[in-house]
Amino acid sequence: METQISDLVGFLDALSIQTATLASHSMGGGRITQFARRYPQRVNRLIYFDTVFRYVAPRLEEIIDEPIERSVGGKNMDSI
């Protein structure tokens, strides 16, 4: 992960990109999350596609699901 984050910094620097929107799929979510933690000033927003949330941040899935479940009448999203 360290090498990939360093590579991303180098890539952005080489293109003179100061802030970026980062998108990732699956375990890449951990990479962009760690990048954002280390370089928050370089991140505009993060987009996750089918990320393993428990790998990215403990409880993130529950935090995301709670407001959604409230808006659909308290139903568990797995049962919809």
Long-range contacts (C-beta under 8 A, 24 or more apart in sequence): 1-30, 1-31, 1-34, 4-31, 5-31, 5-34, 5-35, 5-38, 8-35, 9-35, 9-39, 9-42, 12-42, 18-42, 19-43, 19-44, 20-44, 21-45, 21-46, 21-47, 22-46, 22-47, 23-47, 23-48, 23-49, 24-48, 24-49, 24-51, 25-49, 25-50, 25-51, 26-50, 26-51, 26-52, 27-51, 27-52, 27-55, 29-53, 29-55, 29-56, 30-55, 30-56, 33-57
